[in-house]
Amino acid sequence: MTQRAKIDTGDGEPRDPVDTGARLGRREPPGPAGRATGLTAAEVAERVARGEVNDIPVRSSRSTGEIVRANVFTRFNALIGVLWAIVLVVAPIQDSLFGFVIIANTGIGIIQELRAKKTLDGLAVIGEAKPVVRRDGVAAGISTSGIVLGDIVELGPGAKVVVDGEIVEADSLEVDESLLTGEADPVLKHPGDTVMSGSFVVSGGGAFRATKVGREAYAAQLAEEASRFTLVQSELRTGISTILKYVTWMMIPTAIGLIISLLVAEKREFKDSVARTIGGIVPMIPEGLVLLTSVAFAIGVIRLGRKQCLVQELPAIEGLARVDVVCLDKTGTLTEGGMDVTELRPLNGSDEAYVRTVLGAIGASDPRPNASLKAIIDAYPDESGWHATAALPFSSARKYSGATFEGDPEGGGGPIGWLLGAPDILLPADDPTLTEIDSLNEQGLRVLLLARVEGAAALDAPDVTDGARATALVVLEQRLRPDAAETLTYFADQDVQAKVISGDNAVSVGAVAAQLGLPGADRTVDARLLPGDRNEMADALESASVFGRVSPQQKREMVGALQSHGHTVAMTGDGVNDVLALKDADIGVAMGSGSEATRAVAQIVLLNNSFSTLPSVVAEGRRVIGNITRVATLFLTKTVYSVLLAILVVCTQVEYPFLPRHLTLISTLTIGVPAFFLALAPNKERAQPNFVRRVMRYSVPSGVIASATTFTTYLLARSHYSGSGSLSAETSAATLTLFLVSMWVLVIIARPYTWWRVVLVLAMGFLFLLVLAVPWLQDFFALKLVGTTLPWTAVAIASVGAVLLEVAWRLVDRKYPA
């Protein structure tokens, strides 16, 4: 057992904690009771001068240079840039408008990401944990990058080990190394043991000397992976990349076929053939879709950042929108961290004044009290004058803490051990005291038992609770979060199941959940009775909503069981006991005031500690996914009809109907401008899986109808204007049909209508009419309708296309209902 006055190395001999510093070239002078005082200011300055500093910055986003490179140097920009350069040589400036659009889009992407970076970087500084370092005998929090080689870093429950080091002090110090080794069981650390960055403290406390900092530490590898501005594991990004990959391969044979058809079959001038070939292949690239997805996510991050929500990985916004089960830890999520002692009930004839003295002494024995012990400390200040000879910090696995004292007046006959923790853990199942406790738990109160153990020399012994004698009940009242009930109601309305998973007594947890209006709060389960088989556990989880006495490892198993049944699971929490489950959940959500460990593994950190922020994250994710799915249909409809038109031209060996300027005009008015506004609009639709399949169900028939109607008009125009040599008249008629059909796709996608959506659609139509009506715009875009027969024929064919679009979309909706 760790003693306060000495440090036990595990070999039976007390050891000066400074001995482990010999290899660093100095011997640490001990402070009070052997406490290492740390480096002096001069020694810190010397190490900084030598570069022995933990100078790896924790990045919350990409650097400015990376943002610029990522938006500019893409394979699609390179491809379009080459095509743009060719068009600038062989065609008028108006045929190169698509290049200017790419410049504008790239600029928008850079600006939006820089704005998001500024927000993220500011929030990351707010949320960054400050390790406590001793220097000149004084402990103070500093930034992680300020740690130097040889610094003494203090550890407490929930603290993350930020650099590699060697333990110099240990007080029942248990470290979870599962993030490094995969082993879930905490490791008891003694002075001389090593600790690696990335692990975290489960219980107890101590200090370690930094032996590896900067790029030598394991933390450096974590920092290299800390770029937050990524779309890794995003179904949206994966789906879009898949689409773009196939489009790229289709472009090569299509371009070859077009150029051969135009040069050989039509015997056109080389420059005109090249311009029309480029006009045929550029629209196949839905380059704006990638940009728009990034912009939508970036704006989402900014919006959430203003609500003090730090999104550490962009896919978290998308992921939480797909969640159908939210696992909530009661303490710190549904309830506030603080508690109040409402009653003290002495048991078995114990003297209340003596019990108060014992509680005060136990509170003083723990340098890092949890919320329950803090409430006891506030209610019963230590006035005993007793000296703790041994102390056992609280552990989520044990669910109790303990201490023994010198000076206890009742300890004349031998050592007395005191345990404070969960009554149903400390007492046998048939103890009559538990009946009294159940009635308190049903009121939503938290109850701790103070138990006396005679002759307890080792409080951490597995059998220490055997023969424990109930001495008193400490009744605590938890503070409910004022926003918790409203948030639970939101999840219920959105068909998201809420499961309360807590280490507390199941009845007590159920009472709290019932006060907050959680559906199914009357069905509570003691997790110790859950089956070990994953499928059976999943069945039990489906049938209940409240689970108590859940161990940290069980929380992890419960998340896995839910995932095995096809659920997308989010886990919220703020304590060390939540880390394993947070790490395994599809989305981990940590409170800003929670432990370093929870913030380190979570994808989303609620810096304002407000549970009510979660609906905003869900809503933002749904807005992004729903809107990107909508606008993706616009982009991919263009891709489909562009490919089909090119194939029809090659097969029929006719002139390609469009110049680049024509398709630039159509895509700008029916896709580019509307998509930007639609992508940022409110959207509460629940996220659906299979992004590519769902988008292609609508874009393929839409593209087929658009290409068929357009090519029909083009062939009729060629026949009508035969002999006139008026290719511009034929192109103008085909352009009118394609615009009207594409506009009807926009009309469908803009539903349900609001005033601004109607205005948006009408404005796009008005701008096209303006091009047809204003002479200099007619000349600029080479559009001039000749006569009345063909223009109205084009309108009639487009009207048929609109009817076919309505029929096709309704058939898809009927076959694949949402």
C-alpha positions in Angstrom: 0.0 0.0 0.0 1.3 3.4 -0.9 2.3 5.5 2.1 2.2 9.2 2.2 5.6 9.7 3.8 7.4 7.3 1.5 7.3 6.1 -2.0 7.1 2.4 -2.4 9.1 1.0 -5.4 7.6 -2.4 -5.1 10.7 -4.1 -3.7 9.9 -3.4 -0.1 12.4 -0.6 0.3 11.4 3.1 0.5 13.2 5.1 -2.2 14.1 8.7 -2.8 12.0 9.7 -5.8 14.9 11.8 -7.2 17.1 8.8 -7.8 15.4 8.3 -11.2 16.8 11.6 -12.4 20.4 10.5 -12.3 20.6 9.7 -15.9 19.4 13.2 -16.8 22.6 14.6 -15.3 21.1 16.0 -12.1 19.7 14.9 -8.8 16.3 16.3 -7.8 16.3 17.8 -4.3 13.3 16.5 -2.4 10.6 18.9 -1.2 8.4 18.3 1.8 7.9 14.6 2.5 10.2 13.6 -0.4 8.3 15.6 -2.9 10.4 16.5 -6.0 10.6 20.3 -6.4 11.2 20.3 -10.2 13.6 22.3 -12.3 14.7 25.8 -11.6 14.1 28.7 -13.9 17.8 28.7 -14.9 17.6 25.0 -15.8 14.5 25.5 -17.8 16.2 28.3 -19.8 19.2 26.1 -20.4 17.1 23.3 -21.8 15.1 25.7 -24.0 18.4 27.0 -25.4 19.5 23.5 -26.2 16.2 22.8 -27.9 15.1 20.2 -25.4 11.5 21.5 -25.4 8.2 19.9 -26.4 7.9 22.1 -29.4 5.4 20.0 -31.4 2.3 22.2 -31.7 -1.1 20.7 -31.4 -2.8 21.7 -34.6 -6.5 22.1 -34.7 -6.6 22.6 -38.5 -4.5 22.7 -41.6 -1.9 25.4 -42.0 -2.6 28.3 -44.4 -0.2 26.9 -46.9 -1.8 23.5 -46.7 -5.2 25.1 -47.3 -4.0 27.0 -50.4 -2.3 23.9 -51.8 -5.2 21.6 -51.1 -7.6 24.0 -52.9 -5.4 24.9 -55.8 -3.3 21.8 -56.6 -5.9 19.2 -57.3 -6.0 16.8 -60.2 -9.3 18.3 -61.4 -7.9 21.9 -61.3 -4.9 20.6 -63.2 -7.1 18.9 -65.8 -9.4 21.9 -66.2 -6.4 24.3 -66.2 -4.9 22.5 -69.1 -8.2 22.6 -71.0 -8.7 26.2 -70.1 -5.2 27.1 -71.5 -6.0 25.2 -74.7 -9.4 27.1 -75.1 -7.7 30.4 -74.5 -5.5 29.7 -77.5 -8.1 28.2 -80.0 -11.3 30.0 -79.0 -12.7 33.4 -77.9 -12.6 34.5 -74.3 -16.2 33.7 -73.7 -15.5 30.0 -74.4 -13.1 30.0 -71.5 -15.5 31.2 -68.8 -15.4 27.8 -67.1 -11.8 28.5 -66.1 -12.8 31.8 -64.4 -15.5 29.9 -62.5 -12.9 27.5 -61.2 -10.8 30.4 -60.0 -13.8 31.9 -58.2 -14.7 28.6 -56.6 -11.2 27.9 -55.5 -11.0 31.3 -54.0 -14.2 30.8 -52.1 -13.0 27.5 -50.8 -9.7 29.0 -49.5 -11.5 31.9 -47.9 -14.1 29.7 -46.2 -11.4 27.3 -44.9 -9.3 30.2 -43.6 -12.3 31.5 -41.7 -13.0 28.0 -40.3 -9.3 27.7 -39.4 -9.4 30.9 -37.4 -12.4 29.7 -35.5 -11.0 26.2 -34.9 -7.6 27.5 -33.8 -9.2 29.9 -31.3 -11.4 27.2 -29.9 -8.6 24.7 -29.6 -6.6 27.2 -27.5 -9.6 27.5 -25.2 -10.1 23.7 -25.0 -6.4 22.8 -24.6 -5.5 21.1 -21.4 -2.8 22.6 -19.3 -0.5 20.0 -17.7 0.6 20.9 -14.1 4.4 21.2 -13.9 6.6 21.8 -10.9 9.3 24.4 -11.2 11.2 25.9 -8.3 8.9 23.9 -6.0 5.8 25.6 -7.3 3.2 23.7 -9.3 1.5 25.6 -12.2 -0.4 24.8 -15.4 1.6 25.5 -18.6 1.0 24.8 -22.3 2.0 21.4 -23.5 4.6 22.9 -25.8 6.2 24.6 -22.8 7.4 21.3 -21.2 11.1 20.8 -21.3 13.3 17.7 -20.7 13.5 16.8 -17.0 10.3 18.7 -16.0 8.3 17.2 -13.2 4.7 16.8 -14.4 1.9 16.1 -11.9 -0.8 13.5 -12.6 -4.3 13.2 -11.2 -7.4 11.2 -12.2 -8.3 11.8 -15.8 -5.0 13.5 -16.6 -3.4 12.6 -19.9 0.3 11.8 -20.1 1.4 14.4 -22.6 5.1 13.4 -23.0 7.1 10.2 -22.3 8.5 10.0 -18.8 9.5 8.0 -15.7 7.4 7.9 -12.6 8.9 9.6 -9.6 5.9 9.7 -7.3 3.0 7.3 -7.1 -0.1 7.3 -4.9 -2.1 4.2 -5.9 -1.5 5.5 -9.5 -3.4 3.4 -12.1 -2.7 4.3 -15.8 -4.8 3.1 -18.7 -2.6 2.4 -21.7 -5.4 1.0 -23.9 -5.0 3.7 -26.4 -1.4 2.5 -27.0 -1.6 -1.3 -26.3 -5.2 -2.2 -26.7 -5.2 -3.7 -23.2 -8.3 -2.4 -21.2 -7.0 -3.2 -17.7 -5.4 -0.3 -15.9 -1.7 -0.7 -15.0 -0.6 0.1 -11.4 2.5 2.3 -11.7 5.4 2.5 -9.2 8.3 5.0 -9.1 10.8 4.0 -11.7 8.1 2.7 -14.2 7.8 4.4 -17.6 4.8 6.1 -18.9 4.1 7.0 -22.5 2.2 9.9 -23.9 -1.3 8.9 -25.1 -2.0 7.0 -21.8 -4.1 8.5 -19.1 -4.7 8.2 -15.3 -7.6 6.1 -14.1 -7.2 6.7 -10.4 -4.7 7.8 -7.9 -2.1 10.4 -8.5 1.6 11.1 -8.7 4.2 12.7 -10.8 6.7 11.8 -13.6 9.8 13.3 -15.0 9.8 14.0 -18.7 12.4 11.8 -20.4 11.4 12.3 -24.1 9.9 15.6 -25.5 9.4 17.1 -28.9 9.7 14.8 -31.9 11.2 12.0 -29.8 8.0 11.5 -27.8 5.1 9.3 -28.9 3.0 12.5 -28.7 4.8 13.7 -31.8 3.2 11.0 -33.8 -0.2 12.0 -32.5 0.4 15.6 -33.4 1.2 14.6 -37.0 -2.2 13.1 -37.2 -3.9 16.0 -35.5 -5.0 17.8 -38.7 -8.7 18.4 -38.0 -9.6 19.6 -41.5 -10.0 16.3 -43.1 -13.0 14.3 -44.5 -11.5 10.9 -43.6 -14.0 8.1 -43.2 -16.7 10.3 -44.6 -19.4 8.6 -46.7 -19.9 11.8 -48.6 -16.3 12.2 -49.5 -15.8 8.6 -50.3 -18.9 8.6 -52.5 -17.9 11.7 -54.4 -14.4 10.4 -54.9 -15.8 7.2 -56.3 -18.0 9.1 -58.7 -15.2 11.4 -59.8 -12.9 8.4 -60.4 -15.3 6.8 -62.9 -16.0 10.1 -64.6 -12.3 10.6 -65.1 -11.9 7.3 -66.9 -15.0 8.0 -69.0 -13.6 11.3 -70.2 -10.6 9.8 -72.0 -12.4 7.6 -74.6 -15.1 10.2 -75.0 -12.6 13.0 -75.7 -10.9 10.8 -78.3 -14.2 9.9 -79.9 -15.3 13.5 -80.1 -12.1 14.8 -81.7 -12.1 12.0 -84.3 -15.8 12.6 -85.1 -15.4 16.3 -85.5 -12.2 16.2 -87.5 -12.9 13.2 -89.7 -16.6 12.9 -90.1 -17.5 16.6 -90.1 -14.2 17.8 -91.5 -14.3 20.9 -89.2 -11.6 23.4 -88.7 -9.1 22.1 -86.1 -9.5 25.0 -83.7 -13.3 24.8 -83.8 -13.1 21.0 -83.3 -10.9 21.4 -80.3 -13.2 24.0 -78.7 -16.3 21.9 -79.2 -14.5 18.8 -77.9 -13.5 20.6 -74.7 -17.1 21.9 -74.5 -18.2 18.3 -74.5 -15.9 17.0 -71.8 -15.6 19.8 -69.3 -19.3 19.5 -68.1 -18.6 15.8 -67.3 -16.5 16.9 -64.3 -18.6 17.7 -61.3 -15.7 19.7 -59.8 -18.0 22.1 -57.9 -19.4 19.2 -55.9 -16.1 18.6 -54.1 -15.7 22.2 -53.4 -19.2 22.7 -52.2 -18.9 19.8 -49.8 -15.8 21.3 -48.3 -17.4 24.7 -48.0 -20.6 23.3 -46.5 -18.5 21.4 -43.8 -16.3 24.5 -43.2 -19.3 26.7 -42.6 -20.8 24.1 -40.4 -17.7 24.1 -38.2 -17.9 27.9 -38.0 -21.5 27.8 -37.0 -20.9 25.2 -34.3 -17.8 27.0 -33.2 -19.9 30.1 -32.4 -21.8 27.9 -30.0 -18.6 26.8 -28.2 -18.6 23.4 -29.9 -15.2 22.2 -31.0 -15.4 19.8 -33.9 -12.0 17.9 -33.8 -12.8 15.9 -37.0 -15.0 17.2 -39.8 -16.7 13.8 -40.3 -18.1 14.1 -36.8 -20.7 16.5 -38.1 -21.8 14.0 -40.7 -21.5 11.1 -38.3 -23.6 12.5 -35.6 -26.3 13.2 -38.1 -26.4 9.5 -38.9 -26.6 8.5 -35.2 -29.7 6.5 -34.1 -28.6 5.7 -30.6 -27.1 8.1 -28.1 -25.5 6.6 -25.0 -25.4 9.2 -22.1 -23.4 9.1 -19.0 -25.6 10.5 -16.2 -23.0 12.4 -14.2 -21.7 15.5 -16.0 -24.2 15.0 -18.9 -27.7 14.8 -17.5 -26.6 16.2 -14.1 -24.1 18.9 -13.3 -20.8 18.0 -11.8 -21.5 19.4 -8.4 -23.5 17.7 -5.6 -24.9 18.7 -2.2 -25.1 16.6 1.0 -28.7 16.6 2.1 -28.7 14.1 4.9 -26.4 12.0 7.1 -27.8 8.8 8.7 -25.7 7.1 11.3 -26.2 3.3 11.4 -25.7 0.6 14.0 -25.6 3.1 16.9 -22.8 5.2 15.5 -22.2 8.6 17.0 -23.0 11.3 14.5 -20.3 13.7 15.7 -17.7 10.9 15.3 -19.0 10.0 11.8 -18.7 13.7 10.8 -15.1 13.7 12.0 -14.3 10.5 10.0 -15.9 11.9 6.8 -13.9 15.1 7.2 -10.7 13.2 7.6 -11.4 11.0 4.6 -12.0 14.2 2.6 -8.7 15.6 3.7 -6.8 12.4 2.8 -7.6 12.6 -0.9 -5.6 15.4 -2.8 -7.8 14.9 -5.9 -11.4 14.4 -4.7 -14.2 13.5 -7.1 -17.5 15.4 -7.2 -19.1 13.3 -4.4 -16.1 13.7 -2.0 -16.0 17.4 -2.8 -19.6 17.7 -1.5 -18.6 15.9 1.6 -15.6 18.1 2.1 -17.8 21.2 1.8 -20.3 19.8 4.3 -17.8 18.3 6.8 -14.5 20.2 6.9 -11.6 18.3 8.5 -11.1 19.3 12.1 -9.8 15.9 13.3 -6.0 16.5 13.3 -5.7 12.8 12.2 -2.8 11.8 9.9 -3.6 9.4 7.0 -1.3 6.4 7.1 -2.7 5.0 3.9 -5.2 6.2 1.3 -7.1 4.5 -1.5 -8.4 6.9 -4.2 -11.8 6.3 -5.7 -11.8 4.1 -8.8 -14.7 3.5 -11.2 -13.8 -0.2 -11.3 -13.9 -0.5 -7.5 -16.6 2.1 -6.8 -15.2 3.0 -3.4 -12.3 4.8 -1.8 -10.7 4.4 1.6 -8.2 5.5 4.2 -6.7 4.6 7.6 -5.5 7.1 10.1 -3.2 7.7 13.0 -5.0 9.4 15.9 -8.3 7.7 15.5 -9.6 7.4 19.1 -11.3 4.1 18.3 -8.2 2.5 16.8 -6.6 1.6 20.1 -7.2 -2.1 19.5 -5.5 -2.1 16.0 -5.8 -0.4 12.7 -9.2 0.6 11.5 -10.0 0.9 7.8 -12.6 3.2 6.4 -14.3 2.7 3.1 -16.6 5.1 1.4 -18.5 4.1 -1.7 -21.4 2.3 -3.3 -23.5 0.5 -0.7 -24.4 -2.5 -2.9 -20.7 -3.0 -3.5 -19.6 -2.7 0.1 -22.4 -4.7 1.7 -23.6 -8.3 1.0 -26.8 -8.6 -1.0 -28.9 -9.7 2.0 -27.9 -6.8 4.3 -31.1 -5.1 5.5 -29.5 -1.6 5.1 -29.9 -2.0 1.3 -33.7 -1.9 1.6 -33.5 1.5 3.3 -31.2 2.7 0.5 -33.5 1.6 -2.3 -36.2 4.0 -1.1 -33.7 6.8 -1.3 -32.5 5.8 -4.8 -36.1 5.8 -6.0 -36.2 9.5 -5.2 -33.2 10.1 -7.5 -30.8 10.6 -4.6 -27.3 9.4 -4.6 -26.3 7.4 -1.5 -22.8 6.6 -0.3 -22.0 4.2 2.5 -19.3 4.8 5.1 -18.1 1.3 6.2 -15.7 0.3 8.9 -13.2 -2.5 8.3 -11.4 -3.9 11.4 -7.7 -4.6 11.0 -7.5 -3.4 7.4 -3.8 -3.2 6.6 -4.2 -3.1 2.8 -7.2 -1.2 1.6 -6.6 -2.3 -2.0 -6.8 -6.0 -1.1 -9.6 -7.7 -3.1 -11.3 -9.0 0.1 -11.1 -5.8 2.0 -14.9 -5.4 1.9 -15.4 -8.8 3.7 -16.9 -8.1 7.1 -17.3 -4.4 6.4 -19.6 -2.8 9.0 -22.1 -0.2 7.9 -21.5 3.0 9.9 -23.4 5.7 8.1 -25.3 6.7 4.9 -24.4 9.9 3.2 -27.3 11.1 1.1 -26.3 13.4 -1.9 -28.6 15.4 -4.2 -27.5 15.8 -7.8 -28.0 18.9 -9.7 -30.0 18.3 -12.9 -28.9 20.2 -16.0 -31.6 22.6 -16.9 -31.3 21.8 -20.6 -31.2 18.0 -20.3 -35.0 17.4 -20.5 -35.4 19.5 -23.6 -32.5 17.8 -25.3 -33.9 14.3 -24.5 -37.2 15.4 -26.0 -35.5 16.5 -29.2 -33.8 13.1 -29.6 -37.1 11.4 -29.0 -38.8 13.5 -31.7 -35.9 12.7 -34.1 -36.3 9.0 -33.6 -32.9 8.8 -31.9 -32.9 6.4 -28.9 -31.3 7.6 -25.7 -29.6 5.1 -23.4 -28.5 6.2 -20.0 -25.4 4.2 -19.0 -24.0 5.0 -15.6 -21.8 3.6 -12.9 -24.4 4.7 -10.3 -27.2 2.6 -8.8 -29.7 1.7 -11.5 -32.7 2.7 -9.4 -31.2 6.1 -8.7 -30.3 6.6 -12.3 -33.8 5.6 -13.4 -35.3 8.2 -11.0 -33.1 11.0 -12.5 -34.0 9.9 -16.1 -37.7 9.8 -15.2 -37.5 13.4 -13.8 -36.1 14.4 -17.2 -38.9 12.7 -19.1 -36.7 10.0 -20.8 -38.9 7.5 -22.6 -38.6 4.0 -21.0 -37.0 5.4 -17.8 -39.2 3.0 -15.8 -37.2 0.1 -17.3 -33.9 0.0 -15.4 -31.3 -2.7 -15.5 -28.4 -3.5 -13.2 -25.5 -4.0 -15.6 -24.0 -6.6 -13.4 -26.9 -8.9 -14.5 -26.4 -8.3 -18.2 -25.3 -11.4 -20.3 -21.8 -11.6 -21.4 -22.7 -12.7 -25.0 -22.7 -9.8 -27.4 -25.9 -10.7 -29.2 -27.8 -11.4 -25.9 -26.4 -8.1 -24.5 -27.6 -6.2 -27.6 -31.1 -7.7 -27.2 -31.2 -6.5 -23.5 -30.0 -3.1 -24.6 -32.8 -2.8 -27.1 -35.5 -3.5 -24.5 -34.4 -1.0 -21.8 -33.2 2.6 -21.6 -31.5 3.0 -18.2 -28.5 0.9 -17.0 -26.8 1.3 -13.7 -23.6 -0.1 -12.1 -21.9 -0.2 -15.5 -18.2 -0.7 -15.3 -15.9 1.2 -17.7 -15.2 -2.0 -19.7 -18.9 -2.8 -19.8 -19.6 0.6 -21.3 -17.3 -0.3 -24.1 -18.9 -3.7 -24.6 -22.4 -2.1 -24.7 -21.3 0.3 -27.4 -20.0 -2.7 -29.4 -23.1 -4.7 -28.8 -25.3 -1.9 -30.2 -23.0 -1.5 -33.2 -23.3 -5.2 -33.9 -27.0 -4.8 -34.4 -26.5 -2.1 -37.1 -26.8 1.0 -34.9 -24.7 4.1 -35.3 -23.8 5.0 -31.8 -22.8 8.3 -30.2 -21.4 8.3 -26.6 -21.2 11.3 -24.3 -19.2 11.6 -21.2 -16.8 13.6 -19.1 -15.0 11.2 -16.9 -12.1 8.8 -17.2 -14.6 5.9 -17.0 -16.1 7.0 -20.2 -12.9 7.0 -22.3 -13.0 3.4 -23.6 -16.6 3.8 -24.7 -15.9 7.2 -26.3 -13.0 5.8 -28.2 -15.1 2.8 -29.6 -18.3 4.8 -30.4 -18.9 6.0 -33.9 -19.0 9.5 -32.5 -17.5 10.5 -29.1 -18.8 13.7 -27.4 -16.9 15.0 -24.4 -17.6 17.9 -22.1 -15.1 20.7 -22.1 -14.8 20.5 -18.3 -14.2 16.8 -18.4 -10.9 14.9 -18.1 -8.1 15.4 -20.6 -8.5 11.8 -21.6 -12.1 12.2 -22.7 -11.3 15.4 -24.7 -8.3 13.6 -26.3 -10.4 10.7 -27.8 -13.6 12.5 -28.6 -14.4 13.9 -32.0 -16.6 16.6 -30.6 -15.9 18.7 -27.4 -18.7 20.8 -25.9 -16.6 23.6 -24.5 -19.5 25.2 -22.8 -20.4 21.9 -21.1 -23.9 22.3 -22.4 -25.7 19.1 -23.3 -28.2 21.2 -25.2 -25.5 21.9 -27.9 -25.9 18.4 -29.2 -29.1 19.1 -31.2 -27.3 21.9 -32.9 -24.6 19.4 -34.0 -27.2 16.9 -35.2 -29.1 19.6 -37.1 -25.9 20.9 -38.7 -24.9 17.4 -39.8 -28.4 16.8 -41.3 -28.2 20.2 -43.0 -24.9 19.3 -44.6 -25.8 15.7 -45.7 -29.3 16.5 -46.8 -28.3 19.5 -48.8 -25.2 18.0 -50.4 -27.3 15.0 -51.4 -29.8 17.4 -53.1 -27.2 19.4 -55.0 -25.2 16.3 -55.9 -28.2 15.3 -58.0 -27.8 18.6 -59.9 -24.1 18.1 -60.5 -24.4 14.5 -61.5 -27.4 15.1 -63.8 -25.0 17.4 -65.7 -22.4 14.6 -65.8 -24.8 12.0 -67.1 -26.3 14.2 -69.9 -22.8 15.4 -70.9 -21.5 11.8 -71.3 -24.6 10.7 -73.2 -24.6 13.7 -75.5 -21.0 13.0 -76.3 -21.8 9.4 -77.1 -24.7 10.3 -79.2 -22.6 12.7 -81.2 -19.9 10.1 -81.8 -22.4 7.5 -82.8 -24.4 9.7 -85.2 -21.2 11.6 -86.4 -22.8 15.0 -86.2 -21.4 18.3 -85.0 -21.2 18.6 -81.2 -24.0 21.1 -80.5 -22.4 23.2 -77.8 -19.4 25.5 -77.3 -18.0 25.7 -73.8 -19.7 29.1 -73.2 -23.2 27.5 -73.7 -22.7 24.8 -71.1 -21.0 27.3 -68.7 -24.1 29.5 -68.9 -26.5 26.5 -68.3 -24.5 25.0 -65.4 -24.0 28.4 -63.7 -27.7 29.2 -63.8 -29.1 25.7 -63.1 -26.4 24.3 -60.9 -23.6 26.6 -59.7 -25.5 29.5 -58.2 -28.5 27.6 -57.0 -26.4 24.8 -55.4 -24.5 27.3 -53.3 -27.6 28.6 -51.7 -29.3 25.3 -51.4 -26.3 23.7 -49.8 -26.4 26.3 -47.0 -30.2 26.2 -46.4 -31.8 24.7 -43.3 -32.6 21.0 -43.7 -33.9 18.6 -41.0 -34.1 15.5 -43.0 -32.7 12.5 -41.3 -29.4 11.3 -42.9 -29.7 8.2 -45.0 -26.9 5.7 -45.9 -25.7 4.8 -49.4 -25.1 8.3 -50.7 -23.9 7.3 -54.2 -26.8 4.9 -54.8 -29.4 7.4 -53.6 -28.0 10.2 -55.8 -27.6 8.1 -58.9 -31.3 6.9 -58.6 -32.3 10.4 -59.5 -29.4 11.8 -61.6 -29.3 8.9 -64.1 -33.0 9.1 -65.2 -32.7 12.9 -65.1 -29.6 12.9 -67.2 -31.1 10.5 -69.7 -34.2 12.6 -70.1 -32.1 15.8 -70.5 -29.8 14.3 -73.1 -32.6 12.7 -75.1 -34.8 15.8 -75.3 -31.8 18.0 -76.1 -30.5 15.8 -78.8 -34.0 15.4 -80.3 -34.3 19.2 -80.5 -30.8 19.4 -82.0 -31.6 16.9 -84.8 -34.9 18.6 -85.6 -33.1 21.9 -85.7 -30.4 20.5 -88.1 -33.2 19.3 -90.4 -35.2 22.6 -90.1 -32.2 24.8 -90.7 -30.6 22.5 -93.3 -28.8 24.4 -96.0 -28.7 27.6 -94.0 -25.4 26.9 -92.5 -26.7 28.3 -89.2 -25.0 26.2 -86.6 -25.7 28.9 -84.0 -29.5 28.6 -84.6 -29.3 24.8 -84.1 -27.2 25.3 -81.0 -29.5 28.0 -79.6 -32.5 25.7 -79.9 -30.7 22.8 -78.3 -29.5 25.2 -75.5 -33.0 26.3 -74.9 -34.3 22.8 -74.4 -31.4 21.7 -72.2 -31.8 24.8 -70.0 -35.5 24.3 -69.5 -35.1 20.6 -68.7 -32.2 21.4 -66.3 -34.3 24.1 -64.7 -37.1 21.6 -64.1 -34.6 19.4 -62.3 -33.8 22.4 -60.1 -37.5 23.0 -59.6 -37.9 19.5 -58.2 -34.9 19.7 -56.0 -35.9 23.1 -54.6 -39.0 21.5 -53.0 -40.5 22.1 -50.5 -40.8 25.7 -51.6 -40.2 28.7 -49.4 -40.2 32.3 -50.6 -36.5 32.5 -51.1 -36.4 29.2 -53.1 -39.1 30.5 -55.4 -37.2 33.7 -55.9 -34.0 31.8 -56.6 -35.6 29.7 -59.3 -37.3 32.6 -60.9 -34.1 34.7 -60.8 -32.2 32.0 -62.7 -34.9 31.8 -65.3 -35.0 35.6 -65.6 -31.2 35.8 -66.2 -31.4 33.3 -69.0 -34.2 35.3 -70.7 -32.0 38.3 -70.3 -29.2 36.6 -72.2 -31.7 35.8 -75.0 -33.1 39.3 -75.1 -30.1 41.6 -74.8 -28.2 41.8 -78.1 -24.6 42.1 -76.7 -25.3 39.1 -74.4 -26.6 37.2 -77.5 -23.4 37.9 -79.3 -21.2 37.1 -76.2 -22.8 33.7 -75.7 -23.5 33.0 -79.4 -27.2 32.4 -78.7 -29.9 33.7 -81.1 -33.2 32.0 -81.6 -34.2 32.1 -85.3 -37.8 32.1 -86.3 -40.6 30.9 -84.1 -41.2 27.3 -85.1 -38.1 25.7 -83.7 -37.9 27.8 -80.5 -41.5 26.8 -79.6 -40.7 23.2 -80.7 -37.8 23.3 -78.2 -40.1 24.6 -75.5 -42.6 21.8 -76.3 -40.0 19.1 -76.2 -38.7 20.5 -72.9 -42.2 20.4 -71.5 -42.4 16.7 -72.4 -39.1 16.3 -70.6 -40.4 18.0 -67.5 -43.4 15.6 -67.4 -41.1 12.6 -67.8 -38.9 14.0 -65.0 -41.9 14.2 -62.7 -42.9 10.7 -63.5 -39.4 9.3 -63.1 -38.8 11.0 -59.7 -42.2 9.7 -58.4 -41.4 6.2 -59.6 -38.0 6.3 -57.8 -39.7 7.7 -54.6 -42.3 5.0 -54.7 -39.7 2.2 -55.2 -37.2 3.6 -52.7 -39.2 5.4 -50.0 -37.1 7.4 -47.5 
